[in-house]
Amino acid sequence: MKEGVVVKATGSVYTVRTSEKELIPCRLKGKMRLEDQKSTSPVVVGDNVLFEYEADAETGVIAEVLPRKNHIVRKSTNLSKQSHVLAANMDQAILLATINYPVTSTVFIDRFLVSAEAYSIPVVIVFNKVDRYKKGDLELLSELMEIYTKIGYRCEAISALNDADIEKLKSIVKDKVSLVAGHSGVGKSTLVNSLEPSVNLKTAEISSAHKTGIHTTTFAEMHPFSFGGYIIDTPGIRGFGLVDTGKEELYHYFREIFAASEGCQFHNCTHIHEPDCAVKAAVEEGEISESRYNSYLSIYFNKDEKYR
C-alpha cells in the first residue's frame, strides 16, 4: 500500500498526490462505496488515503481513508438525507464574501461559521472587491467587520486585483492547508490565480441581469503554493448543513450567544421565548448584534433549508 493525499475528486475518479509529487488517477474499491451510505462523498479532497497500483502501474485503487482531523459539509443537493462532505483535513477556511457584486447575506456568512465551528475549523472572513464599493457598501462593510472582529474572527477587506492585499493574504495562507469558499462570483478563482498565477483557474464575469455569479469551478481541487501550503478551491456554494447537529445544540456554535447563555435562568433555554434569557437581554442591550441573533433564529427554525 502507498499513502497519498486526494487533490481532486470528480465523482468517480480521484487524483492522489504522493510524497514524490506524482499524480495518480484512482478509483474507489467497491467495498468502500457500499460501506458509506450516509455521505455522497466517501472520499474527498484533502483526505489522506492508502492506495495500491493497478496492473498498468499508472492508475490506482483507493483501499482506505485515514482518520480525518476535521471536515466541512453541506446538504446533498439531490438526496436530502445524505450529506456532502466538501473537503477534509484543513488548517483553516477562508470565507470569501462580498458586500455587493454579488451580495453575500449575513445568514450565509453565519451558517458557514456555524458549520466551521461545529467541525473545529478556524475561519478568516475575507471581504473582496472593495475597489468596486460605493459609500453605502463601505459603511456596511465597516459594520460587518466590527461585528465579526468583536466575536473573535479575523476579518480582512481586500481587492483580489491589488498586489499589496494579495501579499497580506499570502502571509495568512503560507504553509497551511486552506479551504476557500463562498458564493459563485465572489472572486474565488481570481483570488487563487492572484496568489498562485501558475494555477490559472477559469474565471467568469458576474451576470449583469441577476447580479449573481456564474459557476466556474465544478469540483473541489487542491492546489500547491510555490511559497508553501495548499489551497482547496470549492464550487460556488449556496448553503451549508449541520447534518449531525440538533437544534438544541445550535447556540453552542454562535460564540457570543454561547458565552451569554451562562446567565440564562434555564439550562435548556432556547433563547427564543423563555423568561430571564440572558441572550435576549444581550441583544436588546446591543452586546449581541441583531443580525447574528436573526441568523440564529433563521437557522433554528429552518434547519434543513439552504440559505443565500
Buried (B, 14 or more C-beta within 10 A) or exposed (E): EBEBBBBBBEEEEBBBBBEEEEEBBBBBBEEBEEEBEEBBBBBBBBBBBBBEBBEEEEBBBBBEBEEBBBBBBBBBEEEEEBBBBBBBBBBBBBBBBBBBBBBBBBBBBBBBBBBBBBBEBBBBBBBBBBEEBEEEBEEBBEEBBEBBEBBEBEBBBBBBBEEEBBEEBBEBBEEBBBBBBBBBBBBBBBBBBBBBEEBEBEBEEBEEEEEBBEEBBEEBBBBBBEEEBBBBBBBBBEBBBBBEBEEEEBBBBBBBBBBBBEEBEEEEBBBBEBEEBBBBBBBEEEBBBEBBBBBBEBBBEEBEEBBE
